[in-house]
Amino acid sequence: DSVRDGVTGYLVPHGNADALARRMLELADDSDLRDRLGRAARQQAVAWSWDDAAAATEAHLMELTAD
């Protein structure tokens, strides 16, 4: 799985520096939020094997190059 917006991190629109800055400030100001997102992201990350990560990366790259 990838980042789940608001659960394991935040997604911001590509190239939108204002949105990125807002999310960064939100995280800087809220230690409980950082802890919650960090715990959820860690739980998701430890469930992955290297084979899972490699397969997901390969699938993503194939999708990007399939035109």
N, CA, C, O and CB atoms as a CASP TS submission, in Angstrom:
PFRMAT TS
TARGET T0000
AUTHOR 0000-0000-0000
METHOD Language model
MODEL 1
PARENT N/A
ATOM      1  N   ASP     1       0.841  -1.193   0.000  1.00  0.00           N
ATOM      2  CA  ASP     1       0.000   0.000   0.000  1.00  0.00           C
ATOM      3  C   ASP     1       0.874   1.238   0.000  1.00  0.00           C
ATOM      4  O   ASP     1       2.049   1.199   0.363  1.00  0.00           O
ATOM      5  CB  ASP     1      -0.950   0.008   1.214  1.00  0.00           C
ATOM      6  N   SER     2       0.285   2.306  -0.405  1.00  0.00           N
ATOM      7  CA  SER     2       1.007   3.574  -0.420  1.00  0.00           C
ATOM      8  C   SER     2       0.495   4.449   0.723  1.00  0.00           C
ATOM      9  O   SER     2      -0.234   3.974   1.594  1.00  0.00           O
ATOM     10  CB  SER     2       0.843   4.297  -1.793  1.00  0.00           C
ATOM     11  N   VAL     3       0.866   5.692   0.720  1.00  0.00           N
ATOM     12  CA  VAL     3       0.406   6.628   1.752  1.00  0.00           C
ATOM     13  C   VAL     3      -1.112   6.746   1.684  1.00  0.00           C
ATOM     14  O   VAL     3      -1.686   6.964   0.617  1.00  0.00           O
ATOM     15  CB  VAL     3       1.072   8.028   1.579  1.00  0.00           C
ATOM     16  N   ARG     4      -1.734   6.600   2.814  1.00  0.00           N
ATOM     17  CA  ARG     4      -3.181   6.806   2.905  1.00  0.00           C
ATOM     18  C   ARG     4      -3.395   8.177   3.525  1.00  0.00           C
ATOM     19  O   ARG     4      -3.084   8.403   4.695  1.00  0.00           O
ATOM     20  CB  ARG     4      -3.889   5.670   3.753  1.00  0.00           C
ATOM     21  N   ASP     5      -3.926   9.079   2.730  1.00  0.00           N
ATOM     22  CA  ASP     5      -4.054  10.483   3.119  1.00  0.00           C
ATOM     23  C   ASP     5      -4.796  10.628   4.447  1.00  0.00           C
ATOM     24  O   ASP     5      -5.930  10.175   4.601  1.00  0.00           O
ATOM     25  CB  ASP     5      -4.780  11.272   2.024  1.00  0.00           C
ATOM     26  N   GLY     6      -4.119  11.274   5.401  1.00  0.00           N
ATOM     27  CA  GLY     6      -4.714  11.523   6.703  1.00  0.00           C
ATOM     28  C   GLY     6      -4.636  10.340   7.653  1.00  0.00           C
ATOM     29  O   GLY     6      -5.043  10.446   8.810  1.00  0.00           O
ATOM     30  N   VAL     7      -4.113   9.206   7.172  1.00  0.00           N
ATOM     31  CA  VAL     7      -4.007   8.007   8.005  1.00  0.00           C
ATOM     32  C   VAL     7      -2.545   7.671   8.275  1.00  0.00           C
ATOM     33  O   VAL     7      -2.132   7.530   9.426  1.00  0.00           O
ATOM     34  CB  VAL     7      -4.713   6.815   7.333  1.00  0.00           C
ATOM     35  N   THR     8      -1.763   7.543   7.197  1.00  0.00           N
ATOM     36  CA  THR     8      -0.340   7.219   7.343  1.00  0.00           C
ATOM     37  C   THR     8       0.553   8.370   6.892  1.00  0.00           C
ATOM     38  O   THR     8       1.778   8.247   6.900  1.00  0.00           O
ATOM     39  CB  THR     8      -0.002   5.963   6.548  1.00  0.00           C
ATOM     40  N   GLY     9      -0.040   9.459   6.509  1.00  0.00           N
ATOM     41  CA  GLY     9       0.690  10.632   6.035  1.00  0.00           C
ATOM     42  C   GLY     9      -0.273  11.542   5.302  1.00  0.00           C
ATOM     43  O   GLY     9      -1.490  11.453   5.467  1.00  0.00           O
ATOM     44  N   TYR    10       0.286  12.409   4.501  1.00  0.00           N
ATOM     45  CA  TYR    10      -0.546  13.315   3.716  1.00  0.00           C
ATOM     46  C   TYR    10      -0.124  13.288   2.264  1.00  0.00           C
ATOM     47  O   TYR    10       1.057  13.147   1.945  1.00  0.00           O
ATOM     48  CB  TYR    10      -0.468  14.741   4.266  1.00  0.00           C
ATOM     49  N   LEU    11      -1.095  13.422   1.398  1.00  0.00           N
ATOM     50  CA  LEU    11      -0.847  13.585  -0.026  1.00  0.00           C
ATOM     51  C   LEU    11      -1.166  15.034  -0.379  1.00  0.00           C
ATOM     52  O   LEU    11      -2.183  15.577   0.053  1.00  0.00           O
ATOM     53  CB  LEU    11      -1.702  12.578  -0.883  1.00  0.00           C
ATOM     54  N   VAL    12      -0.307  15.643  -1.154  1.00  0.00           N
ATOM     55  CA  VAL    12      -0.551  17.008  -1.622  1.00  0.00           C
ATOM     56  C   VAL    12      -0.418  17.015  -3.141  1.00  0.00           C
ATOM     57  O   VAL    12       0.322  16.208  -3.704  1.00  0.00           O
ATOM     58  CB  VAL    12       0.445  18.033  -0.959  1.00  0.00           C
ATOM     59  N   PRO    13      -1.122  17.910  -3.796  1.00  0.00           N
ATOM     60  CA  PRO    13      -1.030  17.963  -5.255  1.00  0.00           C
ATOM     61  C   PRO    13       0.397  18.253  -5.726  1.00  0.00           C
ATOM     62  O   PRO    13       1.098  19.082  -5.146  1.00  0.00           O
ATOM     63  CB  PRO    13      -1.983  19.024  -5.801  1.00  0.00           C
ATOM     64  N   HIS    14       0.808  17.562  -6.775  1.00  0.00           N
ATOM     65  CA  HIS    14       2.137  17.753  -7.345  1.00  0.00           C
ATOM     66  C   HIS    14       2.365  19.228  -7.692  1.00  0.00           C
ATOM     67  O   HIS    14       1.538  19.856  -8.354  1.00  0.00           O
ATOM     68  CB  HIS    14       2.317  16.872  -8.599  1.00  0.00           C
ATOM     69  N   GLY    15       3.466  19.754  -7.246  1.00  0.00           N
ATOM     70  CA  GLY    15       3.839  21.121  -7.574  1.00  0.00           C
ATOM     71  C   GLY    15       3.152  22.189  -6.740  1.00  0.00           C
ATOM     72  O   GLY    15       3.388  23.378  -6.959  1.00  0.00           O
ATOM     73  N   ASN    16       2.307  21.798  -5.789  1.00  0.00           N
ATOM     74  CA  ASN    16       1.585  22.771  -4.980  1.00  0.00           C
ATOM     75  C   ASN    16       2.361  23.034  -3.689  1.00  0.00           C
ATOM     76  O   ASN    16       2.125  22.392  -2.666  1.00  0.00           O
ATOM     77  CB  ASN    16       0.148  22.272  -4.668  1.00  0.00           C
ATOM     78  N   ALA    17       3.283  23.979  -3.756  1.00  0.00           N
ATOM     79  CA  ALA    17       4.138  24.295  -2.618  1.00  0.00           C
ATOM     80  C   ALA    17       3.335  24.834  -1.441  1.00  0.00           C
ATOM     81  O   ALA    17       3.692  24.584  -0.290  1.00  0.00           O
ATOM     82  CB  ALA    17       5.199  25.301  -3.025  1.00  0.00           C
ATOM     83  N   ASP    18       2.267  25.561  -1.704  1.00  0.00           N
ATOM     84  CA  ASP    18       1.442  26.093  -0.614  1.00  0.00           C
ATOM     85  C   ASP    18       0.787  24.960   0.173  1.00  0.00           C
ATOM     86  O   ASP    18       0.780  24.988   1.404  1.00  0.00           O
ATOM     87  CB  ASP    18       0.364  27.044  -1.167  1.00  0.00           C
ATOM     88  N   ALA    19       0.241  23.973  -0.519  1.00  0.00           N
ATOM     89  CA  ALA    19      -0.386  22.833   0.154  1.00  0.00           C
ATOM     90  C   ALA    19       0.644  22.058   0.965  1.00  0.00           C
ATOM     91  O   ALA    19       0.364  21.638   2.088  1.00  0.00           O
ATOM     92  CB  ALA    19      -1.064  21.904  -0.868  1.00  0.00           C
ATOM     93  N   LEU    20       1.822  21.870   0.406  1.00  0.00           N
ATOM     94  CA  LEU    20       2.892  21.175   1.116  1.00  0.00           C
ATOM     95  C   LEU    20       3.292  21.948   2.370  1.00  0.00           C
ATOM     96  O   LEU    20       3.451  21.365   3.443  1.00  0.00           O
ATOM     97  CB  LEU    20       4.111  20.980   0.198  1.00  0.00           C
ATOM     98  N   ALA    21       3.452  23.242   2.229  1.00  0.00           N
ATOM     99  CA  ALA    21       3.831  24.079   3.379  1.00  0.00           C
ATOM    100  C   ALA    21       2.767  24.033   4.472  1.00  0.00           C
ATOM    101  O   ALA    21       3.101  23.963   5.654  1.00  0.00           O
ATOM    102  CB  ALA    21       4.057  25.534   2.933  1.00  0.00           C
ATOM    103  N   ARG    22       1.490  24.071   4.090  1.00  0.00           N
ATOM    104  CA  ARG    22       0.403  23.997   5.080  1.00  0.00           C
ATOM    105  C   ARG    22       0.455  22.688   5.849  1.00  0.00           C
ATOM    106  O   ARG    22       0.322  22.680   7.073  1.00  0.00           O
ATOM    107  CB  ARG    22      -0.964  24.146   4.396  1.00  0.00           C
ATOM    108  N   ARG    23       0.646  21.585   5.144  1.00  0.00           N
ATOM    109  CA  ARG    23       0.716  20.279   5.809  1.00  0.00           C
ATOM    110  C   ARG    23       1.945  20.194   6.714  1.00  0.00           C
ATOM    111  O   ARG    23       1.865  19.652   7.816  1.00  0.00           O
ATOM    112  CB  ARG    23       0.747  19.143   4.767  1.00  0.00           C
ATOM    113  N   MET    24       3.067  20.719   6.261  1.00  0.00           N
ATOM    114  CA  MET    24       4.281  20.692   7.072  1.00  0.00           C
ATOM    115  C   MET    24       4.104  21.509   8.352  1.00  0.00           C
ATOM    116  O   MET    24       4.533  21.089   9.427  1.00  0.00           O
ATOM    117  CB  MET    24       5.473  21.224   6.265  1.00  0.00           C
ATOM    118  N   LEU    25       3.475  22.668   8.230  1.00  0.00           N
ATOM    119  CA  LEU    25       3.222  23.494   9.413  1.00  0.00           C
ATOM    120  C   LEU    25       2.247  22.802  10.357  1.00  0.00           C
ATOM    121  O   LEU    25       2.411  22.851  11.576  1.00  0.00           O
ATOM    122  CB  LEU    25       2.674  24.870   9.004  1.00  0.00           C
ATOM    123  N   GLU    26       1.238  22.161   9.790  1.00  0.00           N
ATOM    124  CA  GLU    26       0.277  21.422  10.608  1.00  0.00           C
ATOM    125  C   GLU    26       0.989  20.338  11.416  1.00  0.00           C
ATOM    126  O   GLU    26       0.722  20.170  12.606  1.00  0.00           O
ATOM    127  CB  GLU    26      -0.822  20.797   9.722  1.00  0.00           C
ATOM    128  N   LEU    27       1.884  19.612  10.774  1.00  0.00           N
ATOM    129  CA  LEU    27       2.640  18.569  11.461  1.00  0.00           C
ATOM    130  C   LEU    27       3.605  19.157  12.496  1.00  0.00           C
ATOM    131  O   LEU    27       3.777  18.596  13.578  1.00  0.00           O
ATOM    132  CB  LEU    27       3.412  17.727  10.446  1.00  0.00           C
ATOM    133  N   ALA    28       4.218  20.265  12.165  1.00  0.00           N
ATOM    134  CA  ALA    28       5.151  20.901  13.103  1.00  0.00           C
ATOM    135  C   ALA    28       4.442  21.371  14.364  1.00  0.00           C
ATOM    136  O   ALA    28       5.034  21.375  15.444  1.00  0.00           O
ATOM    137  CB  ALA    28       5.853  22.080  12.435  1.00  0.00           C
ATOM    138  N   ASP    29       3.204  21.760  14.239  1.00  0.00           N
ATOM    139  CA  ASP    29       2.448  22.319  15.364  1.00  0.00           C
ATOM    140  C   ASP    29       1.680  21.286  16.182  1.00  0.00           C
ATOM    141  O   ASP    29       1.141  21.632  17.233  1.00  0.00           O
ATOM    142  CB  ASP    29       1.491  23.338  14.856  1.00  0.00           C
ATOM    143  N   ASP    30       1.611  20.033  15.740  1.00  0.00           N
ATOM    144  CA  ASP    30       0.736  19.066  16.398  1.00  0.00           C
ATOM    145  C   ASP    30       1.467  17.744  16.639  1.00  0.00           C
ATOM    146  O   ASP    30       1.508  16.880  15.763  1.00  0.00           O
ATOM    147  CB  ASP    30      -0.527  18.828  15.555  1.00  0.00           C
ATOM    148  N   SER    31       2.037  17.597  17.823  1.00  0.00           N
ATOM    149  CA  SER    31       2.804  16.385  18.128  1.00  0.00           C
ATOM    150  C   SER    31       1.917  15.144  18.186  1.00  0.00           C
ATOM    151  O   SER    31       2.368  14.052  17.838  1.00  0.00           O
ATOM    152  CB  SER    31       3.538  16.552  19.452  1.00  0.00           C
ATOM    153  N   ASP    32       0.667  15.292  18.617  1.00  0.00           N
ATOM    154  CA  ASP    32      -0.238  14.137  18.638  1.00  0.00           C
ATOM    155  C   ASP    32      -0.513  13.632  17.220  1.00  0.00           C
ATOM    156  O   ASP    32      -0.553  12.426  16.978  1.00  0.00           O
ATOM    157  CB  ASP    32      -1.563  14.506  19.336  1.00  0.00           C
ATOM    158  N   LEU    33      -0.699  14.557  16.302  1.00  0.00           N
ATOM    159  CA  LEU    33      -0.915  14.187  14.903  1.00  0.00           C
ATOM    160  C   LEU    33       0.317  13.470  14.347  1.00  0.00           C
ATOM    161  O   LEU    33       0.195  12.434  13.693  1.00  0.00           O
ATOM    162  CB  LEU    33      -1.240  15.440  14.052  1.00  0.00           C
ATOM    163  N   ARG    34       1.499  14.023  14.608  1.00  0.00           N
ATOM    164  CA  ARG    34       2.743  13.379  14.149  1.00  0.00           C
ATOM    165  C   ARG    34       2.843  11.964  14.699  1.00  0.00           C
ATOM    166  O   ARG    34       3.184  11.033  13.969  1.00  0.00           O
ATOM    167  CB  ARG    34       3.980  14.202  14.580  1.00  0.00           C
ATOM    168  N   ASP    35       2.548  11.803  15.975  1.00  0.00           N
ATOM    169  CA  ASP    35       2.629  10.484  16.597  1.00  0.00           C
ATOM    170  C   ASP    35       1.635   9.511  15.972  1.00  0.00           C
ATOM    171  O   ASP    35       1.983   8.367  15.678  1.00  0.00           O
ATOM    172  CB  ASP    35       2.378  10.593  18.099  1.00  0.00           C
ATOM    173  N   ARG    36       0.401   9.961  15.768  1.00  0.00           N
ATOM    174  CA  ARG    36      -0.640   9.098  15.204  1.00  0.00           C
ATOM    175  C   ARG    36      -0.282   8.658  13.790  1.00  0.00           C
ATOM    176  O   ARG    36      -0.346   7.472  13.466  1.00  0.00           O
ATOM    177  CB  ARG    36      -1.991   9.821  15.201  1.00  0.00           C
ATOM    178  N   LEU    37       0.096   9.626  12.947  1.00  0.00           N
ATOM    179  CA  LEU    37       0.466   9.289  11.570  1.00  0.00           C
ATOM    180  C   LEU    37       1.707   8.398  11.551  1.00  0.00           C
ATOM    181  O   LEU    37       1.787   7.449  10.771  1.00  0.00           O
ATOM    182  CB  LEU    37       0.717  10.571  10.747  1.00  0.00           C
ATOM    183  N   GLY    38       2.663   8.709  12.406  1.00  0.00           N
ATOM    184  CA  GLY    38       3.896   7.927  12.459  1.00  0.00           C
ATOM    185  C   GLY    38       3.652   6.490  12.878  1.00  0.00           C
ATOM    186  O   GLY    38       4.219   5.568  12.293  1.00  0.00           O
ATOM    187  N   ARG    39       2.812   6.289  13.887  1.00  0.00           N
ATOM    188  CA  ARG    39       2.493   4.924  14.325  1.00  0.00           C
ATOM    189  C   ARG    39       1.795   4.141  13.215  1.00  0.00           C
ATOM    190  O   ARG    39       2.133   2.987  12.950  1.00  0.00           O
ATOM    191  CB  ARG    39       1.607   4.956  15.584  1.00  0.00           C
ATOM    192  N   ALA    40       0.825   4.773  12.574  1.00  0.00           N
ATOM    193  CA  ALA    40       0.094   4.092  11.496  1.00  0.00           C
ATOM    194  C   ALA    40       1.021   3.763  10.324  1.00  0.00           C
ATOM    195  O   ALA    40       0.924   2.681   9.746  1.00  0.00           O
ATOM    196  CB  ALA    40      -1.080   4.963  11.010  1.00  0.00           C
ATOM    197  N   ALA    41       1.906   4.677   9.974  1.00  0.00           N
ATOM    198  CA  ALA    41       2.841   4.444   8.869  1.00  0.00           C
ATOM    199  C   ALA    41       3.801   3.312   9.213  1.00  0.00           C
ATOM    200  O   ALA    41       4.112   2.471   8.370  1.00  0.00           O
ATOM    201  CB  ALA    41       3.628   5.729   8.541  1.00  0.00           C
ATOM    202  N   ARG    42       4.268   3.299  10.460  1.00  0.00           N
ATOM    203  CA  ARG    42       5.196   2.223  10.871  1.00  0.00           C
ATOM    204  C   ARG    42       4.499   0.864  10.829  1.00  0.00           C
ATOM    205  O   ARG    42       5.083  -0.110  10.354  1.00  0.00           O
ATOM    206  CB  ARG    42       5.748   2.492  12.301  1.00  0.00           C
ATOM    207  N   GLN    43       3.272   0.786  11.313  1.00  0.00           N
ATOM    208  CA  GLN    43       2.533  -0.479  11.262  1.00  0.00           C
ATOM    209  C   GLN    43       2.380  -0.960   9.822  1.00  0.00           C
ATOM    210  O   GLN    43       2.524  -2.149   9.538  1.00  0.00           O
ATOM    211  CB  GLN    43       1.149  -0.321  11.918  1.00  0.00           C
ATOM    212  N   GLN    44       2.091  -0.042   8.932  1.00  0.00           N
ATOM    213  CA  GLN    44       1.953  -0.402   7.519  1.00  0.00           C
ATOM    214  C   GLN    44       3.292  -0.850   6.952  1.00  0.00           C
ATOM    215  O   GLN    44       3.353  -1.828   6.207  1.00  0.00           O
ATOM    216  CB  GLN    44       1.399   0.783   6.706  1.00  0.00           C
ATOM    217  N   ALA    45       4.362  -0.146   7.294  1.00  0.00           N
ATOM    218  CA  ALA    45       5.680  -0.453   6.732  1.00  0.00           C
ATOM    219  C   ALA    45       6.205  -1.811   7.192  1.00  0.00           C
ATOM    220  O   ALA    45       6.769  -2.552   6.387  1.00  0.00           O
ATOM    221  CB  ALA    45       6.672   0.631   7.113  1.00  0.00           C
ATOM    222  N   VAL    46       6.032  -2.150   8.462  1.00  0.00           N
ATOM    223  CA  VAL    46       6.581  -3.420   8.947  1.00  0.00           C
ATOM    224  C   VAL    46       5.823  -4.618   8.394  1.00  0.00           C
ATOM    225  O   VAL    46       6.334  -5.738   8.429  1.00  0.00           O
ATOM    226  CB  VAL    46       6.554  -3.455  10.467  1.00  0.00           C
ATOM    227  N   ALA    47       4.619  -4.404   7.887  1.00  0.00           N
ATOM    228  CA  ALA    47       3.851  -5.492   7.295  1.00  0.00           C
ATOM    229  C   ALA    47       4.345  -5.849   5.895  1.00  0.00           C
ATOM    230  O   ALA    47       3.965  -6.889   5.358  1.00  0.00           O
ATOM    231  CB  ALA    47       2.382  -5.120   7.242  1.00  0.00           C
ATOM    232  N   TRP    48       5.181  -5.010   5.299  1.00  0.00           N
ATOM    233  CA  TRP    48       5.675  -5.235   3.942  1.00  0.00           C
ATOM    234  C   TRP    48       6.960  -6.052   3.969  1.00  0.00           C
ATOM    235  O   TRP    48       7.802  -5.881   4.850  1.00  0.00           O
ATOM    236  CB  TRP    48       5.912  -3.896   3.224  1.00  0.00           C
ATOM    237  N   SER    49       7.096  -6.934   2.999  1.00  0.00           N
ATOM    238  CA  SER    49       8.360  -7.630   2.790  1.00  0.00           C
ATOM    239  C   SER    49       9.101  -6.916   1.657  1.00  0.00           C
ATOM    240  O   SER    49       8.532  -6.078   0.957  1.00  0.00           O
ATOM    241  CB  SER    49       8.131  -9.155   2.458  1.00  0.00           C
ATOM    242  N   TRP    50      10.364  -7.260   1.491  1.00  0.00           N
ATOM    243  CA  TRP    50      11.113  -6.685   0.372  1.00  0.00           C
ATOM    244  C   TRP    50      10.496  -7.116  -0.956  1.00  0.00           C
ATOM    245  O   TRP    50      10.473  -6.339  -1.910  1.00  0.00           O
ATOM    246  CB  TRP    50      12.598  -7.106   0.435  1.00  0.00           C
ATOM    247  N   ASP    51       9.997  -8.348  -1.021  1.00  0.00           N
ATOM    248  CA  ASP    51       9.357  -8.813  -2.252  1.00  0.00           C
ATOM    249  C   ASP    51       8.103  -7.993  -2.567  1.00  0.00           C
ATOM    250  O   ASP    51       7.851  -7.653  -3.723  1.00  0.00           O
ATOM    251  CB  ASP    51       8.997 -10.303  -2.135  1.00  0.00           C
ATOM    252  N   ASP    52       7.316  -7.675  -1.523  1.00  0.00           N
ATOM    253  CA  ASP    52       6.122  -6.839  -1.721  1.00  0.00           C
ATOM    254  C   ASP    52       6.514  -5.460  -2.245  1.00  0.00           C
ATOM    255  O   ASP    52       5.912  -4.944  -3.186  1.00  0.00           O
ATOM    256  CB  ASP    52       5.326  -6.700  -0.400  1.00  0.00           C
ATOM    257  N   ALA    53       7.530  -4.876  -1.621  1.00  0.00           N
ATOM    258  CA  ALA    53       7.971  -3.537  -2.022  1.00  0.00           C
ATOM    259  C   ALA    53       8.494  -3.540  -3.454  1.00  0.00           C
ATOM    260  O   ALA    53       8.198  -2.630  -4.229  1.00  0.00           O
ATOM    261  CB  ALA    53       9.057  -3.021  -1.066  1.00  0.00           C
ATOM    262  N   ALA    54       9.268  -4.560  -3.805  1.00  0.00           N
ATOM    263  CA  ALA    54       9.807  -4.649  -5.166  1.00  0.00           C
ATOM    264  C   ALA    54       8.681  -4.822  -6.192  1.00  0.00           C
ATOM    265  O   ALA    54       8.704  -4.199  -7.253  1.00  0.00           O
ATOM    266  CB  ALA    54      10.805  -5.821  -5.272  1.00  0.00           C
ATOM    267  N   ALA    55       7.712  -5.656  -5.874  1.00  0.00           N
ATOM    268  CA  ALA    55       6.596  -5.882  -6.798  1.00  0.00           C
ATOM    269  C   ALA    55       5.765  -4.616  -6.984  1.00  0.00           C
ATOM    270  O   ALA    55       5.353  -4.300  -8.101  1.00  0.00           O
ATOM    271  CB  ALA    55       5.703  -7.022  -6.289  1.00  0.00           C
ATOM    272  N   ALA    56       5.519  -3.888  -5.892  1.00  0.00           N
ATOM    273  CA  ALA    56       4.754  -2.646  -5.989  1.00  0.00           C
ATOM    274  C   ALA    56       5.509  -1.598  -6.792  1.00  0.00           C
ATOM    275  O   ALA    56       4.914  -0.872  -7.588  1.00  0.00           O
ATOM    276  CB  ALA    56       4.432  -2.106  -4.596  1.00  0.00           C
ATOM    277  N   THR    57       6.817  -1.519  -6.584  1.00  0.00           N
ATOM    278  CA  THR    57       7.635  -0.560  -7.331  1.00  0.00           C
ATOM    279  C   THR    57       7.639  -0.914  -8.817  1.00  0.00           C
ATOM    280  O   THR    57       7.494  -0.038  -9.670  1.00  0.00           O
ATOM    281  CB  THR    57       9.083  -0.533  -6.780  1.00  0.00           C
ATOM    282  N   GLU    58       7.803  -2.188  -9.118  1.00  0.00           N
ATOM    283  CA  GLU    58       7.793  -2.616 -10.510  1.00  0.00           C
ATOM    284  C   GLU    58       6.451  -2.308 -11.172  1.00  0.00           C
ATOM    285  O   GLU    58       6.414  -1.814 -12.299  1.00  0.00           O
ATOM    286  CB  GLU    58       8.099  -4.111 -10.607  1.00  0.00           C
ATOM    287  N   ALA    59       5.362  -2.592 -10.487  1.00  0.00           N
ATOM    288  CA  ALA    59       4.033  -2.329 -11.043  1.00  0.00           C
ATOM    289  C   ALA    59       3.838  -0.838 -11.295  1.00  0.00           C
ATOM    290  O   ALA    59       3.275  -0.445 -12.317  1.00  0.00           O
ATOM    291  CB  ALA    59       2.938  -2.854 -10.098  1.00  0.00           C
ATOM    292  N   HIS    60       4.301  -0.015 -10.368  1.00  0.00           N
ATOM    293  CA  HIS    60       4.178   1.430 -10.535  1.00  0.00           C
ATOM    294  C   HIS    60       4.995   1.916 -11.736  1.00  0.00           C
ATOM    295  O   HIS    60       4.515   2.719 -12.536  1.00  0.00           O
ATOM    296  CB  HIS    60       4.631   2.153  -9.257  1.00  0.00           C
ATOM    297  N   LEU    61       6.214   1.430 -11.853  1.00  0.00           N
ATOM    298  CA  LEU    61       7.057   1.837 -12.980  1.00  0.00           C
ATOM    299  C   LEU    61       6.468   1.366 -14.311  1.00  0.00           C
ATOM    300  O   LEU    61       6.528   2.085 -15.309  1.00  0.00           O
ATOM    301  CB  LEU    61       8.481   1.281 -12.808  1.00  0.00           C
ATOM    302  N   MET    62       5.907   0.178 -14.324  1.00  0.00           N
ATOM    303  CA  MET    62       5.286  -0.332 -15.549  1.00  0.00           C
ATOM    304  C   MET    62       4.088   0.544 -15.922  1.00  0.00           C
ATOM    305  O   MET    62       3.869   0.829 -17.100  1.00  0.00           O
ATOM    306  CB  MET    62       4.844  -1.814 -15.369  1.00  0.00           C
ATOM    307  N   GLU    63       3.323   0.964 -14.934  1.00  0.00           N
ATOM    308  CA  GLU    63       2.181   1.845 -15.186  1.00  0.00           C
ATOM    309  C   GLU    63       2.634   3.190 -15.753  1.00  0.00           C
ATOM    310  O   GLU    63       2.010   3.729 -16.668  1.00  0.00           O
ATOM    311  CB  GLU    63       1.380   2.062 -13.895  1.00  0.00           C
ATOM    312  N   LEU    64       3.715   3.723 -15.207  1.00  0.00           N
ATOM    313  CA  LEU    64       4.223   5.012 -15.665  1.00  0.00           C
ATOM    314  C   LEU    64       4.750   4.965 -17.090  1.00  0.00           C
ATOM    315  O   LEU    64       4.667   5.950 -17.824  1.00  0.00           O
ATOM    316  CB  LEU    64       5.309   5.487 -14.745  1.00  0.00           C
ATOM    317  N   THR    65       5.289   3.824 -17.477  1.00  0.00           N
ATOM    318  CA  THR    65       5.921   3.718 -18.795  1.00  0.00           C
ATOM    319  C   THR    65       5.022   3.079 -19.842  1.00  0.00           C
ATOM    320  O   THR    65       5.442   2.912 -20.987  1.00  0.00           O
ATOM    321  CB  THR    65       7.192   2.927 -18.687  1.00  0.00           C
ATOM    322  N   ALA    66       3.802   2.718 -19.481  1.00  0.00           N
ATOM    323  CA  ALA    66       2.899   2.044 -20.422  1.00  0.00           C
ATOM    324  C   ALA    66       2.110   3.065 -21.233  1.00  0.00           C
ATOM    325  O   ALA    66       1.010   3.466 -20.850  1.00  0.00           O
ATOM    326  CB  ALA    66       1.935   1.103 -19.671  1.00  0.00           C
ATOM    327  N   ASP    67       2.668   3.466 -22.323  1.00  0.00           N
ATOM    328  CA  ASP    67       1.945   4.373 -23.250  1.00  0.00           C
ATOM    329  C   ASP    67       2.097   3.937 -24.664  1.00  0.00           C
ATOM    330  O   ASP    67       1.560   4.577 -25.568  1.00  0.00           O
ATOM    331  CB  ASP    67       2.435   5.802 -23.116  1.00  0.00           C
TER
END
